[in-house]
Amino acid sequence: MREIPASLHGPTYAEMQDPTRLSPQFRLHAASLRLQNPLHRDNLFNVHWLDEAGCISAMQIPQAITGLEANLVVLDGGSFPAGSMKVGPACAMLMERELQGIRPGQTTVVAPSTGNFGIGVAWASRIKGYEAKVVMPAGMSRERYLLIERYGAMTDLTPGSEADVNLTLQRTRDRYADRPDCVVLDQFSDFANYRFHRHVTAQAVRDALQELGLSTGDLFVSAPGSAGTLATGEGLRATWPDIRIAAVEPEECATLTHGGHGTHRIEGIGDQMVTLIHNVDATDLVVRVPDSLTLRGMALFSAPDTALTDLFGVDPQVAARLRGRFGPSGICNLMGAMQAARYLNLGPDHTVITVATDGEDRYGSVLASLTQGQGQVATAEMAAWWSEILSLDPARQVLALAEDGHYDRLHAMKKDMWQADGVDCDQIDAMRTSAFWDAEYARIEEIDLQWRELRTPLGKGS
């Protein structure tokens, strides 16, 4: 029987963006729970981008690796509780639904997901006292299911893998959408996901660049699964109005590029749709990345530290910091950022930013299948893999959306899908205007005010 907390708890958007808004004593208390008691309710206040030293969890990738003249910075999403930044949108969605009236003991939380978002929902639901169920494809990495089960959630598995996420959405609608005892947290259509990244992740980027001594943000790159992370780029335009935004997708499932719906192996992205919360008119470029090179790149960054040092001559401490920090989608983002930076001819005075959603810890089975039981891959073979990545031609891999009516095409794809799901046509059309997205973002102030009034005062009953 799951213990049901007597009160509502968790951070506001403002506190996720800037934990220093909390008292120093409470922050120290919460930080101590990261390892000591990760299922304590105050561990919710560790849902932010700061690391244990109080700096933004970010890595600057050496130019010897990227082959770029431009700076390339990666936010490290694996530093979040539950091991992925996707726990941030999960907590934001749950908070907003609690403001609408759901309560532990009365509601089962249902999350369609391919893994990381489901893990985040399972973790947050466990802490808050909700039963949770994650609807996900049966073909994902074994570690993802184990983590969901570790947090006490159930899984409802659909056929296929990442490219079959539409089946999880259909099952969610058929089995749970109309049940009064269930609430669906749909990361693909819930604007709390958009709000979290435009507010919280965008500020983390600004702070990370300041800490690294970099003055401008010129390109933000992220692969859309739900497309929530892409809202980071919109948030950054408040500081750097000319920053470009690039979406990355598997070459084998080039939905944004030309409506492709193929199968691929990059878990967490390429979900064969234009999501409701994707502001496509704010996206400048689409970059295609081959899934085989993505998995090989993950193997390289999962190899012993000496591999990165031997291959690229990077400092051993830098190699140790990079090792294991990239899951497949993080490597996909890294490769996409390299291609987009080359396409735009960015130089030494420019900075590219992307995100590693999670680390290698939930892909051991994927890495094992890549090497087919042969053990550690030889350094020479990894060098050949990376050389193939560097040889990709950005003129072939990158699509500029401002050309040839691509915005109209993507908007039509969005309308076709979401109208069929019951979303009002006028609302979808309104998404062509910046006023729509600014209004969704502006709701944060009122949401935070309501949440501070509703939740139990911090420090009471902890």
C-alpha positions as CSV (number, residue, x, y, z in Angstrom):
1,M,0.0,0.0,0.0
2,R,1.5,3.3,-1.0
3,E,1.9,5.9,1.7
4,I,-0.2,9.0,1.0
5,P,1.2,12.3,2.1
6,A,-1.0,14.5,4.1
7,S,-0.1,17.6,2.1
8,L,0.9,18.9,-1.3
9,H,4.6,19.6,-1.8
10,G,7.2,20.7,-4.4
11,P,8.9,23.7,-6.0
12,T,7.5,26.5,-8.0
13,Y,8.7,27.2,-11.5
14,A,10.8,30.1,-10.0
15,E,12.4,27.8,-7.5
16,M,13.2,25.2,-10.2
17,Q,14.8,28.0,-12.2
18,D,16.7,29.5,-9.3
19,P,17.0,27.3,-6.1
20,T,18.7,30.1,-4.3
21,R,15.2,31.5,-3.8
22,L,14.9,28.8,-1.1
23,S,16.5,29.4,2.3
24,P,20.1,28.2,2.6
25,Q,19.1,25.8,5.4
26,F,16.4,24.2,3.4
27,R,18.7,23.9,0.3
28,L,21.3,22.1,2.4
29,H,18.6,19.8,3.8
30,A,17.3,19.0,0.3
31,A,20.8,18.5,-1.2
32,S,21.6,16.0,1.6
33,L,18.7,13.9,0.3
34,R,20.1,13.3,-3.2
35,L,21.9,10.1,-2.1
36,Q,20.7,9.6,1.5
37,N,17.0,9.5,0.9
38,P,16.1,10.1,-2.7
39,L,12.4,9.3,-2.2
40,H,12.0,11.9,0.6
41,R,9.4,14.5,-0.5
42,D,12.0,17.3,-0.1
43,N,14.1,15.8,-2.8
44,L,11.5,17.4,-5.1
45,F,13.4,20.6,-4.5
46,N,16.5,19.1,-6.2
47,V,14.7,19.4,-9.5
48,H,16.9,22.0,-11.0
49,W,20.0,22.4,-13.2
50,L,22.5,23.1,-10.4
51,D,25.1,20.4,-9.5
52,E,26.3,19.6,-6.0
53,A,28.8,22.5,-6.1
54,G,26.1,25.0,-6.9
55,C,27.1,25.5,-10.5
56,I,25.0,24.7,-13.6
57,S,25.6,21.1,-14.6
58,A,27.2,21.7,-18.0
59,M,30.1,20.6,-20.1
60,Q,32.1,22.5,-22.7
61,I,33.1,19.9,-25.4
62,P,36.8,20.3,-26.6
63,Q,37.2,21.5,-30.1
64,A,39.5,18.6,-30.7
65,I,36.4,16.4,-30.4
66,T,33.8,18.5,-32.3
67,G,36.1,19.7,-35.1
68,L,34.4,23.1,-34.8
69,E,35.9,26.6,-34.4
70,A,32.8,27.5,-32.4
71,N,32.3,26.7,-28.7
72,L,29.9,23.9,-28.0
73,V,28.3,23.6,-24.5
74,V,26.1,20.7,-23.3
75,L,23.8,20.9,-20.4
76,D,24.0,17.6,-18.4
77,G,20.5,16.4,-17.8
78,G,21.6,13.3,-16.1
79,S,22.3,15.3,-12.9
80,F,18.6,15.6,-12.1
81,P,16.9,13.3,-9.6
82,A,15.8,10.0,-11.3
83,G,18.7,10.5,-13.8
84,S,17.1,12.7,-16.5
85,M,16.0,16.3,-17.0
86,K,12.6,14.9,-18.1
87,V,11.7,14.7,-14.4
88,G,11.4,18.5,-14.5
89,P,8.5,18.7,-17.0
90,A,7.0,15.7,-15.1
91,C,7.0,17.6,-11.8
92,A,5.7,20.8,-13.5
93,M,2.7,18.9,-15.1
94,L,1.9,17.2,-11.9
95,M,2.0,20.5,-10.0
96,E,-0.4,22.1,-12.5
97,R,-2.8,19.2,-12.3
98,E,-2.8,19.4,-8.5
99,L,-3.8,23.0,-8.8
100,Q,-6.7,21.7,-10.9
101,G,-7.8,19.4,-8.1
102,I,-6.2,16.0,-8.3
103,R,-5.1,14.4,-5.0
104,P,-3.1,11.4,-3.9
105,G,-5.3,8.4,-3.0
106,Q,-8.0,9.5,-5.5
107,T,-6.1,9.6,-8.8
108,T,-3.9,7.3,-10.8
109,V,-1.3,9.3,-12.9
110,V,-0.9,7.9,-16.4
111,A,2.0,8.9,-18.7
112,P,2.5,7.9,-22.3
113,S,6.3,7.8,-22.8
114,T,9.2,5.9,-24.4
115,G,11.1,6.0,-21.1
116,N,12.7,9.0,-19.5
117,F,9.5,11.0,-19.0
118,G,7.8,7.9,-17.7
119,I,10.6,7.4,-15.2
120,G,10.3,11.0,-14.1
121,V,6.5,10.6,-13.6
122,A,7.0,7.3,-11.7
123,W,9.6,9.0,-9.4
124,A,7.5,12.2,-8.7
125,S,4.3,10.1,-8.3
126,R,6.0,7.8,-5.8
127,I,7.1,10.8,-3.7
128,K,3.8,12.6,-3.9
129,G,1.8,9.4,-3.1
130,Y,0.1,8.7,-6.4
131,E,-0.3,5.4,-8.1
132,A,1.3,5.7,-11.5
133,K,1.1,3.8,-14.8
134,V,3.5,4.4,-17.8
135,V,2.2,3.4,-21.2
136,M,5.2,2.7,-23.4
137,P,6.5,0.6,-26.3
138,A,7.8,-2.9,-25.6
139,G,11.0,-2.4,-27.5
140,M,12.9,0.1,-25.3
141,S,16.0,-0.6,-23.3
142,R,15.5,-3.0,-20.4
143,E,16.9,-0.5,-17.9
144,R,14.0,1.8,-18.5
145,Y,11.4,-0.7,-17.4
146,L,13.5,-1.6,-14.3
147,L,13.7,2.0,-13.2
148,I,10.0,2.6,-13.6
149,E,9.2,-0.5,-11.6
150,R,11.8,0.5,-9.0
151,Y,9.7,3.6,-8.3
152,G,6.6,1.5,-7.9
153,A,4.8,2.4,-11.1
154,M,3.2,-0.2,-13.5
155,T,3.8,-0.4,-17.2
156,D,1.3,-0.9,-20.0
157,L,3.3,-2.0,-23.0
158,T,2.4,-1.5,-26.6
159,P,4.0,-3.2,-29.7
160,G,7.1,-1.7,-31.3
161,S,9.7,0.8,-30.1
162,E,10.5,4.5,-30.4
163,A,8.9,5.0,-33.8
164,D,5.7,3.5,-32.6
165,V,4.9,6.0,-29.9
166,N,1.6,6.7,-31.7
167,L,0.4,3.3,-30.4
168,T,1.1,4.4,-26.8
169,L,-1.0,7.6,-27.4
170,Q,-3.8,5.6,-28.8
171,R,-3.8,3.1,-25.9
172,T,-3.7,6.0,-23.5
173,R,-6.8,7.5,-25.1
174,D,-8.7,4.2,-25.3
175,R,-8.0,2.9,-21.8
176,Y,-7.5,5.9,-19.6
177,A,-8.5,9.3,-21.0
178,D,-12.2,9.0,-20.0
179,R,-11.7,7.3,-16.6
180,P,-12.5,9.7,-13.7
181,D,-9.9,8.0,-11.5
182,C,-7.1,8.7,-13.9
183,V,-5.3,11.8,-15.1
184,V,-3.1,11.7,-18.2
185,L,0.2,13.6,-18.3
186,D,0.7,13.9,-22.0
187,Q,4.2,15.4,-22.6
188,F,3.3,15.9,-26.3
189,S,0.4,18.3,-25.7
190,D,0.8,19.6,-22.1
191,F,2.1,23.2,-22.1
192,A,3.7,22.8,-18.7
193,N,6.4,21.0,-20.6
194,Y,6.9,24.0,-22.8
195,R,6.8,26.4,-19.8
196,F,9.4,24.4,-17.8
197,H,12.0,24.6,-20.6
198,R,11.4,28.1,-21.7
199,H,11.7,29.3,-18.1
200,V,14.0,26.9,-16.3
201,T,16.3,25.4,-18.9
202,A,16.7,28.7,-20.7
203,Q,18.0,30.4,-17.6
204,A,20.3,27.4,-17.0
205,V,21.9,28.1,-20.4
206,R,22.4,31.8,-19.6
207,D,24.0,30.9,-16.3
208,A,26.1,28.2,-17.7
209,L,27.6,30.4,-20.4
210,Q,28.3,33.1,-17.8
211,E,30.1,30.5,-15.6
212,L,32.2,29.4,-18.6
213,G,33.1,32.9,-19.6
214,L,31.1,32.9,-22.9
215,S,29.2,36.0,-23.8
216,T,26.8,35.0,-26.5
217,G,24.4,32.2,-27.4
218,D,24.2,31.8,-31.2
219,L,22.5,28.4,-31.8
220,F,20.4,26.1,-29.6
221,V,20.0,22.5,-30.7
222,S,17.7,19.8,-29.5
223,A,16.0,16.7,-30.9
224,P,12.2,16.8,-30.5
225,G,10.6,13.8,-28.7
226,S,7.9,15.9,-27.1
227,A,9.7,19.1,-28.4
228,G,9.5,20.6,-25.0
229,T,13.2,21.2,-24.8
230,L,13.1,23.3,-28.0
231,A,11.3,25.9,-26.0
232,T,14.6,26.7,-24.4
233,G,15.7,28.4,-27.6
234,E,12.6,30.7,-27.4
235,G,13.5,31.6,-23.9
236,L,17.0,32.5,-24.9
237,R,15.7,34.9,-27.6
238,A,14.9,37.3,-24.7
239,T,18.6,37.6,-24.3
240,W,19.9,36.9,-27.8
241,P,17.2,37.8,-30.3
242,D,19.2,36.4,-33.2
243,I,19.9,33.0,-31.8
244,R,19.0,30.2,-34.2
245,I,17.0,27.1,-33.1
246,A,17.7,23.7,-34.7
247,A,15.6,20.5,-34.3
248,V,17.5,17.2,-34.7
249,E,15.8,14.0,-35.9
250,P,16.9,10.5,-37.0
251,E,17.7,10.2,-40.7
252,E,15.7,7.0,-40.7
253,C,12.6,8.8,-39.4
254,A,12.8,12.3,-40.9
255,T,9.3,13.4,-40.0
256,L,10.0,17.1,-39.9
257,T,12.2,17.0,-43.0
258,H,9.8,15.3,-45.3
259,G,7.1,13.5,-43.4
260,G,9.1,10.3,-43.0
261,H,7.8,7.6,-40.6
262,G,10.6,5.0,-40.5
263,T,11.9,2.9,-37.6
264,H,15.0,4.0,-35.8
265,R,17.1,3.2,-32.7
266,I,17.6,6.6,-31.0
267,E,15.5,6.2,-27.8
268,G,13.7,9.4,-26.7
269,I,13.3,11.2,-30.0
270,G,11.9,10.9,-33.5
271,D,8.3,10.2,-32.4
272,Q,6.8,10.5,-35.9
273,M,4.7,13.6,-35.2
274,V,4.6,17.4,-34.9
275,T,3.8,17.7,-31.3
276,L,1.2,20.2,-30.1
277,I,3.7,22.1,-28.0
278,H,6.2,22.5,-30.8
279,N,6.3,26.1,-31.9
280,V,7.4,25.1,-35.4
281,D,7.5,28.7,-36.6
282,A,10.2,29.4,-34.1
283,T,12.4,26.6,-35.3
284,D,15.0,27.6,-38.0
285,L,16.7,24.4,-39.0
286,V,16.1,20.6,-39.0
287,V,19.2,18.3,-38.9
288,R,19.1,14.6,-39.8
289,V,21.4,12.2,-37.9
290,P,22.0,8.5,-38.8
291,D,21.0,6.3,-35.9
292,S,24.0,3.9,-36.4
293,L,26.5,6.7,-35.9
294,T,24.6,7.9,-32.9
295,L,24.9,4.6,-31.1
296,R,28.5,4.3,-32.1
297,G,29.1,7.8,-30.7
298,M,27.5,6.7,-27.4
299,A,29.9,3.7,-27.3
300,L,32.8,6.0,-27.7
301,F,31.8,8.3,-24.8
302,S,31.1,5.2,-22.7
303,A,34.6,3.8,-23.2
304,P,37.3,4.1,-20.6
305,D,38.6,7.7,-20.1
306,T,41.8,6.8,-21.9
307,A,39.9,6.3,-25.1
308,L,38.9,10.0,-25.3
309,T,42.4,11.0,-24.3
310,D,44.1,8.7,-26.8
311,L,41.8,9.7,-29.7
312,F,41.5,13.4,-29.1
313,G,44.4,14.4,-26.8
314,V,42.0,15.9,-24.3
315,D,42.9,16.3,-20.6
316,P,42.2,13.2,-18.5
317,Q,40.1,15.2,-16.1
318,V,38.0,16.4,-19.1
319,A,37.7,12.9,-20.4
320,A,36.5,11.7,-17.0
321,R,33.9,14.4,-16.9
322,L,32.6,13.5,-20.3
323,R,32.6,9.7,-19.9
324,G,29.1,8.1,-19.5
325,R,27.3,11.5,-19.7
326,F,25.5,10.8,-23.0
327,G,22.7,8.5,-23.8
328,P,21.7,8.1,-27.5
329,S,19.6,11.3,-27.7
330,G,22.5,13.3,-26.1
331,I,24.9,12.0,-28.8
332,C,22.3,12.8,-31.4
333,N,22.0,16.3,-30.1
334,L,25.8,16.6,-30.1
335,M,26.1,15.4,-33.7
336,G,23.2,17.7,-34.8
337,A,24.8,20.7,-33.1
338,M,28.1,20.0,-34.9
339,Q,26.3,19.8,-38.3
340,A,24.2,22.9,-37.7
341,A,27.2,24.9,-36.6
342,R,29.1,23.9,-39.7
343,Y,26.0,24.7,-41.9
344,L,25.9,28.2,-40.4
345,N,29.7,28.7,-40.6
346,L,29.9,29.6,-36.9
347,G,33.4,30.6,-35.7
348,P,35.4,31.2,-32.6
349,D,33.2,34.0,-31.3
350,H,30.0,31.9,-31.5
351,T,28.5,29.5,-29.0
352,V,26.3,26.5,-29.7
353,I,24.2,25.0,-26.9
354,T,22.6,21.6,-26.7
355,V,21.4,19.1,-24.0
356,A,22.3,15.6,-22.9
357,T,18.9,14.3,-21.7
358,D,20.4,11.4,-19.7
359,G,23.5,9.3,-19.4
360,E,24.6,5.8,-20.4
361,D,23.4,4.2,-17.1
362,R,20.1,3.2,-18.7
363,Y,21.5,1.9,-21.9
364,G,23.8,-1.0,-20.9
365,S,21.7,-3.5,-22.8
366,V,21.9,-1.2,-25.9
367,L,25.7,-1.0,-25.7
368,A,25.9,-4.8,-25.2
369,S,23.9,-5.4,-28.3
370,L,26.0,-2.9,-30.3
371,T,29.2,-4.9,-29.5
372,Q,27.4,-8.2,-29.8
373,G,29.3,-9.7,-26.9
374,Q,32.7,-8.9,-28.4
375,G,33.7,-6.8,-25.3
376,Q,35.4,-3.5,-25.5
377,V,35.6,-1.9,-29.0
378,A,39.2,-1.2,-30.2
379,T,40.3,2.4,-30.2
380,A,41.1,2.3,-33.9
381,E,37.5,1.2,-34.6
382,M,36.1,4.0,-32.5
383,A,38.4,6.5,-34.3
384,A,36.9,5.3,-37.6
385,W,33.4,5.8,-36.2
386,W,34.1,9.4,-35.2
387,S,35.8,10.1,-38.4
388,E,32.6,9.0,-40.2
389,I,30.6,11.4,-38.0
390,L,32.9,14.3,-38.8
391,S,32.7,13.6,-42.5
392,L,28.9,14.1,-42.6
393,D,28.0,16.8,-45.1
394,P,25.9,19.6,-43.5
395,A,24.6,20.7,-46.9
396,R,22.9,17.3,-47.1
397,Q,22.0,16.8,-43.4
398,V,20.5,20.3,-42.7
399,L,17.1,21.7,-43.9
400,A,16.3,25.5,-43.6
401,L,12.6,25.7,-42.7
402,A,12.2,29.2,-44.1
403,E,12.5,27.9,-47.6
404,D,9.9,26.2,-49.8
405,G,6.8,26.5,-47.6
406,H,8.1,24.1,-44.9
407,Y,6.4,26.0,-42.0
408,D,3.0,25.7,-43.7
409,R,3.7,22.0,-44.3
410,L,4.6,21.4,-40.6
411,H,1.6,23.4,-39.4
412,A,-0.7,21.3,-41.6
413,M,0.8,18.1,-40.2
414,K,0.2,19.4,-36.7
415,K,-3.4,20.3,-37.5
416,D,-4.1,16.9,-39.1
417,M,-3.0,15.0,-36.0
418,W,-4.3,17.1,-33.2
419,Q,-7.6,18.1,-34.7
420,A,-8.3,14.3,-34.9
421,D,-7.4,14.2,-31.2
422,G,-10.1,16.8,-30.4
423,V,-8.0,20.0,-30.2
424,D,-9.9,23.0,-31.5
425,C,-8.9,24.1,-35.0
426,D,-8.8,27.8,-34.0
427,Q,-6.4,27.1,-31.2
428,I,-4.1,25.3,-33.5
429,D,-4.2,28.2,-36.0
430,A,-3.5,30.6,-33.2
431,M,-0.2,28.8,-32.7
432,R,1.1,30.5,-35.8
433,T,1.4,33.7,-33.7
434,S,4.1,34.5,-31.1
435,A,1.3,36.0,-28.9
436,F,-0.1,32.5,-28.3
437,W,3.2,31.1,-27.0
438,D,4.0,34.3,-25.0
439,A,0.6,34.0,-23.3
440,E,1.2,30.3,-22.4
441,Y,4.6,31.2,-21.0
442,A,3.2,34.2,-19.0
443,R,0.9,31.9,-17.1
444,I,3.9,30.9,-14.9
445,E,3.6,33.9,-12.6
446,E,0.0,33.1,-11.7
447,I,0.7,29.4,-11.4
448,D,3.5,30.0,-9.0
449,L,1.4,32.3,-6.9
450,Q,-1.4,29.7,-6.7
451,W,1.1,26.9,-5.9
452,R,2.7,28.8,-3.0
453,E,-0.7,29.4,-1.5
454,L,-1.7,25.8,-1.9
455,R,1.3,23.8,-0.9
456,T,2.4,23.1,2.7
457,P,4.9,25.7,3.9
458,L,8.4,24.5,3.5
459,G,10.0,22.9,6.5
460,K,6.7,21.7,8.0
461,G,6.3,18.0,8.2
462,S,9.5,17.4,6.3
